[in-house]
């Protein structure tokens, strides 16, 4: 009993330390977004201070953040939709027809660092006069989100029983018909998981957008840099902008986390 109680105490303390370490920067960011720059540097007002919404007003009015929010939504939705449209059928083909060499290529694309491709991409897309447009941002985001969709859906399709599709083929359906009428409806949790993770990646992506976006196609992570100057940093505006970027995706993750977990584990438990 003593050993069990000691283990519970240790587990609680370890969990508390991890949670505090993860949430403390988030709470500091949100608190700083309601402070003036003077209050941020004042350690005596770390907890008790007079809140202000001027930072959010500056973000939404002066920095064209409404436009940047629209840019981020458009790029994230488009990249996610195209990745699902191409990735789900590809994952089904690789899973059902044992296309292991193609799966290896997808895995290689999944592990290659994106930064190693930025210079070739910039050279190619600049010659095609695509740099600064939405098309190049969507394509660059798909380089990571498409292999992610294929990787998740292959595991999900591998876990679905083949007997259902074999029965559909006996009844006269083609492989495409069996996929559309049998397999795809059963794979909705996996598709939702892949789509949510792909959207989160596109929303948070900074590196590709920094190099390939233009003045009118900036996404939110890149627009945050407007508050960092050569001589000074507007910490209040920077924290407000970071909060605008972070909170929507955190709320999405909070509400859909059970679907993400079920979708990731379903392929490993079926069959």
C-alpha positions in Angstrom: 0.0 0.0 0.0 2.8 2.4 0.9 4.6 1.6 -2.4 1.3 2.2 -4.3 0.7 5.5 -2.5 4.2 6.7 -3.2 3.8 5.8 -6.9 0.6 7.8 -7.1 2.2 10.8 -5.5 5.2 10.6 -7.8 2.9 10.2 -10.9 0.8 13.2 -9.8 3.9 15.4 -9.2 5.5 14.4 -12.5 2.2 15.1 -14.3 1.9 18.5 -12.6 5.4 19.4 -13.6 4.9 18.5 -17.2 1.5 20.3 -17.4 3.0 23.5 -15.8 6.0 23.4 -18.1 3.7 23.2 -21.1 1.0 25.7 -20.1 3.1 28.3 -18.4 4.4 29.9 -21.7 0.9 29.9 -23.0 -0.5 31.6 -20.0 2.3 34.2 -20.0 1.6 34.9 -23.7 -2.1 35.5 -23.1 -1.4 37.6 -20.1 1.2 39.7 -21.9 -1.2 40.3 -24.7 -3.3 42.3 -22.3 -0.4 44.4 -20.9 1.4 47.5 -22.2 5.0 47.2 -23.0 5.9 48.9 -19.8 3.9 46.4 -17.7 5.5 43.5 -19.5 9.0 44.6 -18.3 7.7 45.4 -14.8 8.2 42.2 -12.7 5.9 43.6 -10.0 3.0 43.4 -12.5 3.6 39.9 -13.6 0.2 38.7 -12.0 -1.7 41.8 -11.0 -2.0 44.5 -13.7 -4.5 46.7 -15.5 -5.6 44.8 -18.6 -5.9 46.6 -22.0 -7.2 45.5 -25.4 -5.2 48.1 -27.3 -2.8 45.4 -28.5 -5.6 43.5 -30.1 -7.0 46.7 -31.6 -3.6 47.4 -33.2 -3.4 43.8 -34.5 -6.8 43.8 -36.1 -6.8 47.3 -37.5 -3.2 48.4 -38.3 -1.6 45.2 -39.3 -4.3 43.9 -41.8 -4.7 40.8 -39.7 -8.2 40.1 -41.0 -6.6 39.7 -44.5 -3.9 37.5 -43.1 -6.5 35.3 -41.2 -8.3 34.9 -44.5 -5.0 33.9 -46.2 -4.2 31.3 -43.6 -7.7 29.8 -43.8 -7.6 29.7 -47.6 -4.2 28.0 -47.8 -4.9 25.6 -45.0 -8.3 24.5 -46.4 -7.1 24.2 -49.9 -3.9 22.3 -49.0 -6.0 20.0 -46.8 -8.7 19.4 -49.3 -6.3 18.6 -52.2 -4.2 16.4 -49.9 -7.3 14.4 -48.9 -8.5 14.2 -52.5 -5.2 12.8 -53.7 -3.9 11.0 -50.6 -6.9 8.9 -49.6 -7.2 7.0 -53.0 -3.4 6.7 -53.1 -3.3 5.2 -49.6 -6.1 2.8 -50.5 -4.2 1.6 -53.6 -1.0 1.2 -51.7 -2.7 -0.8 -49.0 -4.9 -3.1 -51.1 -2.5 -3.8 -53.9 0.7 -4.1 -51.8 2.5 -1.2 -53.5 5.3 -1.2 -51.0 7.8 0.6 -53.3 5.4 3.5 -53.7 4.8 3.5 -49.9 8.6 3.7 -49.4 8.7 6.8 -51.7 5.9 8.4 -49.6 7.8 7.6 -46.4 11.0 9.2 -47.8 9.0 12.3 -48.7 7.7 12.2 -45.1 11.1 12.2 -43.5 13.0 14.6 -45.8 13.4 18.0 -44.1 11.4 20.6 -45.9 14.1 23.2 -45.4 16.4 21.2 -47.7 13.9 21.8 -50.6 13.3 25.5 -50.1 16.2 26.7 -52.3 15.3 24.4 -55.2 11.6 25.3 -54.8 12.3 29.0 -54.8 14.5 28.7 -57.9 11.9 26.6 -59.8 8.8 28.6 -58.8 10.5 32.0 -59.3 11.3 31.0 -62.9 7.7 30.0 -63.3 6.7 33.4 -61.8 4.7 31.7 -59.0 6.5 33.0 -56.0 4.3 35.3 -54.0 1.0 33.6 -55.0 -1.3 31.3 -53.2 -0.6 28.4 -55.6 3.0 27.9 -54.5 2.0 28.1 -50.8 -0.6 25.4 -51.3 1.8 23.2 -53.2 4.5 23.6 -50.6 2.2 22.7 -47.8 1.0 19.7 -49.7 4.5 18.4 -49.7 4.2 17.6 -46.0 0.4 17.2 -45.6 0.0 14.7 -48.6 2.5 12.2 -47.3 1.0 12.6 -43.8 -2.5 11.8 -45.2 -1.1 8.7 -47.0 0.8 7.5 -44.0 -2.3 7.8 -41.7 -4.8 6.3 -44.2 -2.6 3.4 -45.1 -2.5 2.2 -41.5 -6.3 2.7 -41.3 -7.0 0.8 -44.6 -4.7 -2.0 -43.5 -6.9 -2.5 -40.4 -10.2 -2.8 -42.3 -11.4 -6.3 -43.0 -10.9 -7.4 -46.6 -14.0 -9.6 -46.4 -16.3 -6.6 -46.8 -14.7 -5.6 -50.1 -14.5 -9.2 -51.4 -18.2 -9.5 -50.8 -18.8 -6.3 -52.7 -16.7 -7.6 -55.6 -18.7 -10.8 -55.7 -21.8 -8.8 -55.9 -20.5 -7.1 -59.1 -18.8 -3.9 -57.8 -15.5 -2.8 -59.2 -12.6 -2.0 -56.9 -13.5 1.7 -57.3 -17.1 1.0 -56.5 -16.1 -1.1 -53.4 -13.9 1.8 -52.3 -16.5 4.4 -52.8 -19.5 2.5 -51.3 -17.9 0.3 -48.7 -14.4 1.3 -47.6 -14.6 5.1 -47.7 -17.7 5.3 -45.5 -16.0 3.1 -42.9 -12.9 5.3 -43.1 -14.5 8.6 -42.1 -12.7 8.7 -38.7 -9.4 8.2 -40.3 -10.1 10.8 -43.0 -11.2 13.2 -40.3 -8.0 12.6 -38.4 -5.8 13.1 -41.5 -7.7 16.2 -42.4 -7.4 17.8 -39.0 -3.7 17.1 -38.7 -3.1 18.4 -42.2 -5.0 21.6 -41.4 -3.1 22.1 -38.2 0.2 21.8 -40.0 -0.8 24.3 -42.7 -2.1 26.8 -40.2 1.1 26.7 -38.1 3.6 26.5 -41.0 6.1 29.4 -41.0 9.1 28.3 -43.0 7.5 27.8 -46.4 5.3 30.9 -46.1 8.2 33.1 -45.1 10.2 32.2 -48.2 7.4 31.8 -50.8 4.7 34.2 -49.8 4.3 37.8 -51.0 3.1 41.0 -49.3 -0.6 40.2 -50.1 -0.4 36.4 -49.5 1.2 36.5 -46.0 -0.2 34.0 -43.5 -0.5 34.6 -39.8 2.8 33.1 -38.6 4.7 35.3 -41.1 2.7 38.4 -40.3 3.8 38.1 -36.6 7.2 39.4 -37.7 5.7 42.8 -38.4 5.9 43.5 -34.7 9.7 42.7 -34.6 11.8 45.7 -35.6 15.5 46.3 -35.9 15.6 48.7 -32.9 12.8 47.5 -30.7 10.1 44.8 -30.3 6.4 45.5 -29.7 6.0 42.8 -27.1 2.4 43.6 -26.5 1.4 43.5 -30.1 3.6 40.4 -30.7 1.9 38.5 -27.9 -1.6 39.6 -29.1 -0.7 38.4 -32.6 0.7 35.1 -31.3 -2.5 34.6 -29.3 -4.6 35.2 -32.5 -2.6 32.5 -34.2 -2.6 30.0 -31.4 -6.0 30.1 -29.8 -8.1 29.1 -32.8 -6.0 26.0 -33.5 -5.9 25.1 -29.8 -9.7 25.3 -29.6 -10.0 23.1 -32.7 -7.6 20.6 -31.1 -9.5 20.7 -27.8 -12.9 19.9 -29.4 -11.7 17.2 -31.9 -9.0 15.5 -29.8 -11.1 12.4 -29.1 -11.8 12.0 -32.8 -8.1 12.4 -33.6 -7.1 9.8 -31.0 -9.8 7.3 -32.1 -8.8 7.8 -35.8 -5.1 7.2 -35.0 -5.7 4.1 -32.9 -8.5 2.5 -35.0 -6.2 1.2 -37.7 -4.1 -0.5 -35.1 -7.0 -2.2 -33.3 -9.1 -3.5 -36.2 -8.6 -6.6 -38.1 
